[in-house]
Amino acid sequence: MYFKAQIMKNSYSIFFQAVLSVLLISSFAFAAPTITIDGSMGVSEWIEGSGSSLVYYEDGDIDGTDGFFVEQISLYIDDTNLYFGLRTGFDITEDNMITDDGRDYVGGDFALNFIKDGADDTFEFGFRYNITADGTSTIDLYSVASWQDPVDFPASTPWRMDSSTPLASSIFAKSGTSPDSDDDIHYTLEATVSLDILTDELEQIYTDGYSFNGVKAHWTMECGNDLLETTMVKQFDYSPTPEPATLLLFGMGLLGAGAYGRKRQKNSLS
């Protein structure tokens, strides 16, 4: 009777744990945002399902009246992809932004910094975009060795890649424009890239392994008049796989240790 009761108790425990796991998985799935790369930069799609802001950042001025304001920058990372978005009054569809007073500036590159040990200003990756008049967009990904500072406000660095190596081209992206009630135009850009591309390159950069606790996204224009950054907390860990020669030496060491142990045991018995 005791064993029967114990079996029933264990069955109820397993059932309860299974139900709890399903509920937890469902809650996590509900919390994840659904991001559509359509160039609309919708606020709701960049917000965590629970209502707390995870990936949306706004500098408080989104009326579109100033071409040098960066209005929104967003970042999200799931198990397979990294998503980013940009919304600004700066005309990112043109090669140059010419203002009423004749100043001529260019849009900057989208910069990514994998944050190591809580304090790291090294932006390892850059995205350069090309947007045509009909909203067709291409995004190219680079591994970056050095960056250029903005010309007027260098504290807004980085602005554009200086020394870089191409990694992938024509990454999935879409841009768009949206007027508000005052007919001011907002320019938007959304894109996504596979995490495999990023982590493969990180393994080449940090050959001794790495541990990152977040990713920072950054964008500004050539003058550096305005910038936005946002950081998503996410753990990335990599330990290099031992080389075949190392594994061979390790295996020979184990064999030697085993032979030595058997010899000692034989001597103690004789």
C-alpha positions in Angstrom: 0.0 0.0 0.0 2.9 2.3 0.8 4.5 1.8 -2.5 1.2 2.4 -4.4 0.7 5.7 -2.5 4.3 6.7 -3.2 3.9 6.0 -6.9 0.7 8.1 -7.0 2.5 10.9 -5.2 5.3 10.8 -7.7 2.9 10.9 -10.6 1.1 13.9 -9.2 4.4 15.6 -8.7 5.5 15.0 -12.3 2.1 16.1 -13.6 2.3 19.3 -11.6 5.8 20.1 -12.8 4.8 19.5 -16.4 1.8 21.9 -16.1 4.0 24.5 -14.4 6.6 24.2 -17.2 3.9 24.8 -19.9 2.6 27.8 -18.1 6.1 29.3 -17.8 6.9 28.7 -21.4 3.6 30.3 -22.4 4.3 33.3 -20.3 7.8 33.8 -21.9 6.4 33.4 -25.3 3.7 36.0 -24.6 6.3 38.4 -23.3 8.4 38.3 -26.5 7.7 41.1 -29.0 6.7 40.3 -32.6 8.8 42.4 -34.9 7.9 42.8 -38.5 10.6 44.2 -40.8 8.4 46.5 -42.8 10.0 49.9 -42.3 7.0 51.3 -40.3 8.9 51.3 -36.9 5.7 50.6 -35.0 6.0 51.4 -31.3 3.8 48.5 -30.2 5.8 45.8 -32.0 9.0 46.9 -30.3 7.5 46.7 -26.8 7.6 43.6 -24.6 4.2 41.9 -24.3 4.1 42.4 -20.6 4.0 46.1 -21.1 7.4 47.0 -19.8 9.8 48.6 -22.3 12.5 46.2 -23.4 13.7 47.4 -26.7 12.2 50.9 -27.3 14.0 54.1 -26.6 12.8 57.7 -27.4 14.6 61.0 -26.8 11.3 62.8 -26.2 11.1 64.8 -29.5 9.3 63.0 -32.2 7.5 65.9 -33.9 9.7 65.7 -37.0 10.3 69.4 -37.1 14.1 69.1 -36.6 16.1 67.1 -39.1 18.9 66.7 -36.6 16.9 64.8 -34.0 17.2 61.0 -33.6 13.7 60.0 -32.4 13.8 56.3 -31.7 16.4 53.5 -31.7 15.4 49.9 -31.0 17.2 46.6 -30.4 16.0 43.1 -29.8 17.7 39.7 -29.7 16.1 36.3 -29.7 17.7 32.8 -30.0 18.4 33.2 -33.7 18.4 36.8 -34.8 19.2 40.3 -33.9 16.7 43.0 -34.9 17.3 46.8 -34.9 15.4 49.9 -35.9 15.9 53.6 -36.3 13.4 56.5 -36.6 14.7 60.1 -37.2 13.8 63.4 -38.7 17.2 63.2 -40.6 16.7 62.2 -44.2 18.4 58.9 -44.3 17.2 58.2 -47.9 19.6 60.8 -49.3 23.4 60.6 -49.6 23.6 64.1 -48.0 21.3 66.1 -45.8 21.3 69.7 -46.9 19.6 72.1 -44.4 18.2 75.6 -44.9 21.4 77.2 -43.9 23.4 75.2 -46.5 25.0 72.7 -44.2 25.7 69.4 -45.8 25.8 66.2 -43.7 25.7 62.5 -44.2 23.9 59.9 -42.1 26.0 57.6 -39.9 26.5 53.9 -39.8 24.6 51.8 -37.3 27.0 50.6 -34.6 26.9 47.5 -32.3 28.9 47.1 -29.1 29.0 43.7 -27.4 29.6 44.8 -23.8 32.2 42.8 -21.9 32.7 42.9 -18.1 30.2 45.7 -17.7 32.3 48.5 -19.2 33.3 48.4 -22.8 33.3 51.1 -25.5 34.4 48.8 -28.4 31.8 48.8 -31.2 32.8 45.5 -32.9 30.2 45.7 -35.7 28.8 48.3 -38.1 25.8 48.2 -40.5 25.9 50.4 -43.6 22.6 51.0 -45.4 21.6 52.0 -48.9 18.1 53.3 -49.4 16.6 54.1 -52.7 13.7 56.5 -53.4 11.1 53.7 -53.5 12.1 52.5 -50.0 14.1 49.5 -51.2 16.9 48.9 -48.6 20.0 46.9 -48.4 22.1 46.6 -45.2 25.8 45.4 -45.3 27.5 44.1 -42.1 31.1 44.8 -41.3 33.6 43.8 -38.6 35.1 47.2 -37.5 38.6 47.9 -36.4 38.2 51.7 -36.0 35.6 54.4 -36.2 35.4 58.1 -37.3 34.3 60.8 -34.8 31.5 63.2 -35.8 32.9 66.5 -37.1 31.1 69.0 -34.9 30.2 67.0 -31.7 32.9 64.3 -31.3 31.5 63.2 -28.0 28.7 61.6 -30.0 31.1 59.0 -31.4 31.1 56.7 -33.3 29.7 58.1 -36.5 31.0 56.1 -39.5 33.3 53.1 -39.9 36.9 53.9 -40.6 38.7 50.6 -41.0 36.4 47.6 -41.5 36.0 44.1 -43.1 32.8 43.1 -44.9 31.0 40.1 -43.4 27.6 39.9 -45.1 25.7 41.9 -47.7 22.1 42.5 -48.6 20.8 41.7 -45.1 17.0 41.8 -44.8 15.9 45.4 -44.3 13.1 47.8 -45.1 12.8 51.6 -44.8 9.9 53.9 -44.9 8.6 57.5 -44.4 5.6 58.5 -42.3 4.1 62.0 -42.0 2.5 63.1 -38.8 -0.5 65.4 -38.3 1.6 68.5 -39.2 2.9 66.7 -42.4 6.4 66.5 -40.9 8.3 63.5 -42.3 9.9 60.8 -40.2 12.4 58.4 -41.8 12.6 54.8 -40.6 14.8 51.8 -41.0 14.4 48.3 -39.7 16.6 45.2 -40.3 17.5 41.8 -39.0 20.7 39.7 -39.1 21.4 36.1 -38.0 23.2 35.7 -34.7 25.4 33.0 -36.3 27.2 35.6 -38.4 27.9 37.8 -35.3 29.0 35.0 -33.0 31.2 33.4 -35.7 33.0 36.7 -36.0 33.3 37.2 -32.2 35.0 33.8 -32.0 37.5 35.0 -34.5 38.1 38.3 -32.6 38.2 36.7 -29.1 40.1 33.5 -29.8 40.6 32.8 -26.1 36.8 32.9 -25.4 34.5 35.6 -24.3 31.6 36.4 -22.0 29.3 39.4 -22.8 26.5 40.6 -20.7 24.7 42.9 -23.1 24.6 44.6 -26.5 24.5 48.4 -27.2 23.1 49.9 -30.4 24.2 53.4 -31.4 23.4 55.9 -34.2 24.2 59.5 -35.1 24.7 61.7 -38.2 28.0 63.2 -39.5 27.7 66.4 -37.4 26.9 64.4 -34.2 24.2 67.0 -33.3 22.0 64.2 -31.8 22.4 60.6 -31.0 20.6 57.7 -29.5 21.8 54.5 -27.8 20.0 51.6 -26.2 21.3 48.5 -24.5 19.7 45.1 -24.3 20.9 42.8 -21.5 21.7 39.3 -22.9 24.4 36.8 -22.0 26.8 35.6 -24.7 29.4 33.0 -23.7 32.0 31.3 -25.8 34.8 28.8 -24.9 37.1 27.8 -27.7 37.0 24.1 -28.7 40.3 22.4 -27.9 42.5 21.9 -30.9 43.1 18.2 -32.1 46.7 18.3 -30.9 45.6 19.5 -27.5 43.0 16.7 -27.3 45.6 14.2 -28.3 48.0 15.3 -25.6 45.2 15.3 -23.1 44.2 11.7 -24.1 47.8 10.5 -23.9 48.0 12.1 -20.5 45.0 10.2 -19.3 46.4 6.9 -20.7 49.7 7.5 -18.9 48.0 8.3 -15.6 45.9 5.2 -15.9 48.9 3.0 -16.6 50.8 4.5 -13.7 47.8 3.9 -11.4 47.6 0.2 -12.4 51.3 -0.2 -11.9 51.1 1.2 -8.4 48.2 -1.0 -7.6 50.1 -4.1 -8.8 53.1 -3.2 -6.7 51.1 -2.8 -3.6 49.5 -6.2 -4.0 52.8 -8.1 -4.6 
